[in-house]
């Protein structure tokens, strides 16, 4: 069996070196996967494609940049505006980051010092960061000092653990036959690259597409976690990568991202624009929902135009927020998704941008606690707005320009910085 599996993996590796690799989140939901939250929290492509971390992973630019190689040592005077933020509101989010970082050597001293502070004031927090951290500016791979800031959120759906005429749309757990190959295990230069598929004899072949999974004879029957009452909401839940389900029993189910089928994400908003059914400015999450109400018979075919499919796992119901890629709960309006190749997960980040559809400044200390398939580049953030409808509206309209400064513990080991 081992020889059998390695033979399949060998085939995948050869394919992976010649075609687009499949590194996705999802989930962020994708990532993310912003503002047209019909994408994952998942980034900007066209105005019809902005949103929430997109499980589709655009090909990264061929420019070779070492890990964290876009960071450049800056001065604390470069982030004077940080002092205007209510840093006490970000402190618990930082302590949450520390729960995932405290055992990592580069972070131990700073996190131990943070944990020892008891109800710090604004001045205490400013002094703490100045004592234990250095500030780094970041730029895009293309050398730009500004980049795209989108938003994502945690959907709230209604569902049941059993299928009925009301709760007819399934959300699936991770299939046992889904194989994920982490290419970096054999080729370090392919870090963050994965290939997914299933075995067919002694070959690894593409996994089922969305259309196949949701066909009249679903191949994953029996692997359902929950059934929900809205097909389009189930689709958006996959884009966001996690969410809450209010069960018909009164209980609350918390779902987190488990894996993805390996197929490239295709924006349904972009499809509608290309078909002439709406303009790019109309292709927001709400715009697509309005279209769906008027075109019920076309909805399934539209959703199937996106072959990507996300699988879930049930999480403890008492979590304060969805789990990000750092493995800690996200904090509404204080957590962001970033590209972990350029910004260390867990790091405090001073984000300078504007509110959705506005020139009103939004300048906050955020925590890099998540990733997303479409969150790629040195200046690229997905802003986590929280749970429910209002958070979804903010996420769905966010497509802003922004700058970012990264705070790293003094002595943090970086490659040679230009």
N, C-alpha and C positions, 0 to 999 in steps of 0.2 A: 504493500500500500504506500509506503514512503516513496519508493521509486516511481510509483504511479503519480503521486502528487507532485514530486519534483519535476517529472517530465512535463506535466501540465504547466507548472510555474515557469519552466524554461521557455515554453512556447509564449507565455504571456510576456516574459521579459523581452524576448525578441520583438514582439509586437509593440511593446511599450516604447522601445527605443526608436521605432520607426513611425509611430503615429502619436496622436495627441494623448498625453497621459491623463489619468483620471484622478486628480487630487481634488476632493470636494468635501463639503461639510454635510456640509451641510450644514442651512440650517440652520447657517449661521438663517443657513436656515438659512444653519443659513440661514450663517450667514445667509452673509448674508451675503442678500439675498443684504423704500426709499425711494423717490417716491412714488413709485408706482408699485405698491407693495404686492404686485402680483409676481414679483421676483423675490428672490431671497435676500435676506438682510444684508442678507444679504445683500451698491455700486454705480459710475455712470457710463452708460453706453449711449443709446439715444434717449431722448426724453421719455420714450415709451418704456424704457427698460430700467429706470432707476429704482432701486429699492433695497429691499431688505436682503441681506446676505444670500446671494444667489448661489445655489448649488452648482451652477455651471461655472466652470473655471476657465476664464479666458486664458489663452496661452500667455505665459509670462514673457516679457521682452527678453531677447537673447543676450542682452548686456549682462555680463557676469559680475555679480556683486556679492562679496562675502557676507555671511550672516551678521546682521546688525551693521553692515558696512555703510549705510547711508546716514548714520548718526555722527554728529560733529559736536565736540565740546563747546558749550556756550557759557554765558554768564547769567547769574541770577538776576542781574539788572535787565536782561532780555525778557524776563517774565514778571515784571513788576505788577502787571494787571492781575496776576494770580492772587495777589493780596486782596483784590476787590471781591473775589468769590467768597462765599460762606464755606470756609474749609471745614468747619465742624460738621457740615452736612455731608462731606465726603469721607469723614474719618472712619465711619463704620465700614464703608466700602473698602477702604484701605486695609482695615483689620481683617476683612474677609479675604482680600488678596493674600495677606500674610499667612492665613490659615493654609494656603496652598503653596507658600514659598518658604516658610520658616525653617524647613529642613534643607534648603539649598544653600550651600556655603556663601555664595555672593550676597544672599539676602538675610542671613541669620542675624547679624548684629543690628541692622536697621529694624528688622521685625521684632526682635526681642525688646529693643528700646521702645517701639510703638506700643507693644502689649503692656509694658510697664507704666505707661502714661494713664492716669486716671482722669477721665472727663476733661481732656485738654481744651484750653481756650483757643481762639483764633491765633493769638500771639504764640501760644505754646506750639501749635502745629507749624506755624511759619518757621519758628526757631528749630523745631525738630527736623524738618526737611532740609533746612540750610546746613544743619550740623552733619547729617548723615548722607546727603545726596548731592550729586552733581547734576547739572542741567545740560541736556543735549538737544540741539536743533536736529530736525530731520528734513529730508527732501525726497522728491520722487526719483525714480530711476532715471527719468529724463532730465533731472536737475532742477525741477521746479520747486519753489518754496511753498506753494499752495497745492491743495488736492481736494478730492471730493469727499464730502461728509453726507452720508445717507442715514436712514433710521430703520429700526425694526422694533418689534413688540411681541408680546405673548398673547396669542389669541385665546378667547374664552368661548368654548363650544358647549352644546347640549348633547348628551349621549346616553347610551345604555350598554351594559355588558352583554346583552342579548339582542339579537336582531328582531326587528318588528317592522310593520309597515311605516311607522314613524321614524324609527332609527334604522335606516337601510344602507348607510354608507360606511364601509369598514375602514379602520386604521389597523395596519398590520405590525406585528412584532418582527424582529430580525429573522429572516428565514435561515434554517439550518444548512441549506445547500448553497448559500451565498458565500463565495470565497473572496477574501480581500488579501491582496498581495502587497505588502509594504516594500517597495523597490529599494528603499534606502538600506534595508537589511543586507542587501548584497552589493548595492552601489551607493555609497555615501553621498555622491554628487547628486543623486536623485531624491534627496530628502524632501519630504512632503508629497512625494509622488506615489500614488497607489493605483492598482488595477483591480477591478472587480469583475466577477463572472461566476459561472457554474460549470461543473464537470459534465461533459458529454462523452462518455467512453473515456479515452485517455487525453481528451482535449479540453481546454478551458475556453468556453464560448461566452458571448455576451449574455448577461442575465435578462430576465423577462423585462420588457418595456412596460410603461404605464398601461398601454392599450391591452397588452396580454394579461397583466395582473388584474385588470378590471373588466375582463371579458365575461361573457355569459357562463363560461366554465373556468372560473378563476383557479389558477394553479396553486395559489397559496391558501386555499380554503382550509379552515381549521387553525390558521395562524393569526386570526383576528384578536386584537386586544380589546377593542371597543367599537361600537357602532354609533355614528352621529347622524344628525337630522338634516344636514345641509352639505351637498356635494361640493360646492364651491368653497365653503368654509374649511372642509377637509383638505382641499387642495392648498389653500393658503396656510393651513397649519403645517403642511409639509415644507412650504417655502420658509416659514419662520423657524422650523426645526424643533420647536417645543411649544407646549400650551397646556391650558387647563380645560378639563371636561367636567361640566356640572352634570352628574348622573341623575337619572330619573328616580333614584332612591334617596336623593338628597345629599349623597356623598360627593366629594370632589376628587377627581383623578388628575394626577400630574404626569404628563407625558414628556419624555426627553428624547432627543435624537439618538438613534442607535446606529443606523448605517444608511447607505444609499445604493441604488441598483447599478451604479456605474455609468449610466447613460448621461449624455450632455444635456444640461438644462436649456430649454427653449422658451423664451418669454411669450406667454399667450397674449400679452398686450401688444407686443410687436407683431404677432400674427394678425391680430385684428386690424392694426394700422395698415399692414401690407395688403390686407384684403379690402381696404377702403371702408370698413365698417365703423371706424372712429378715427379721429385725429390723434396725433401724438399727445396733445395736451389733455385729451379726454381719457387716455389710457392709464388712469390711476386705478387703485384697488376699487374705489367706490364706483368709478366709471365702468369698470368691467362687471361689477355686481349689478349695476343698473342694466347693462346690456344683457346679462344672463337672465334677468327677470322677463325680458321681452323676447328672448330667444332660447327658451327652455329646451327645445328640440335640437338645438345646435351645440349645447354646452358640452356634452360628453365628447363629441368630436373635437371641439376646441381644446379641452383639457388633454386629450390624447395626443395633441400636437406637441406636447412636452413629454418626451419619453422618460425623463428623470422621475424617480419615485423614492420617497424617503420612508424608512422604517423607524419604529419607535420602541421605547422601553418605558415601563411604568416606574415612576419615581415615588419616593415617600410623599404623601399628601401634605405634610406639614412644612415643606420647604418654603422659605421666604421669597424665593424667586426661582426662575429656571436655572439649570446648571449651565455654565459656560464652558468653554474649552479648557479653562484652568481647573475645572472640577469643583468650582465654588458657585454658590448662588449669585445671580446677577442682581444689581441694585438699580431700580428705575432712575433714569436721568443721571446716573453716576458710573455706569458701565459702558464700555465700548468694545466693539470687535475690531481687531487690527490684523495685519499680516504678520504672523509670528516670525517670519524670516527677517524682518526689519525692526520689529519692536518686541522686546521680551514680554511674554505673557506675564501678567500680574503687575507690570510697571505702572506707576502713576504717570498720567499724561495730562499736560495742560493743553486743552483744546480751545482754540479761538475760531469761532464760526458765527453763524447767525441762525435765528429761529426759522422754521419752515416758511417759505413764501414771504419772507420778510427781510428787512435790513437791520432788524433789532439785534444787537450783539448778544451772543451766547458764548460766554467765556467761563469755562469750568475746569476744575480738577476732576479728571475722569480716571477710571481704572481699566487697564487693558486686560479684560478677563474673558474675552471670547474671540472667535475667529469666524470667517465666513468664506464660502467658495469664491465669491466675487470681490472679496476684500483683499486686493492685491496691490502692493506698492508701498513705498515708504511713508507717504502721506495719503492715507486712506482709512477712514473710520466709519463704522456703523454705530449709531447712537441708540442705545436701548431705552425706549420710552416707557416701558412698563406693560401692564396687562389690560386687555379689554378694548372696547370700542374707541374711546377717546385717545388712548395710546396709539391705536391703529391709525387714526386719522392723522396724528402728528407724524408717525413713521411714514405713512403713505404719501405725505406731501413734502418730505425732506429731501432736498437735493441742493446742498449748499457748498460753497467753497470754504476752505478752512486751512488753518496752520496748526501744527502740533509741536510740542516740546516734550521730551521724554525725560523723566527723573530716574536716575539709576544710582544705586548705592556707591559711595566713594570706593574706588578700587575695583569696581565691576570689570571683569575681563572682557575686553572688546578686541576685534581685529584692529590692525593699523588704521587709524582714522585719517582721512585726507583733510 
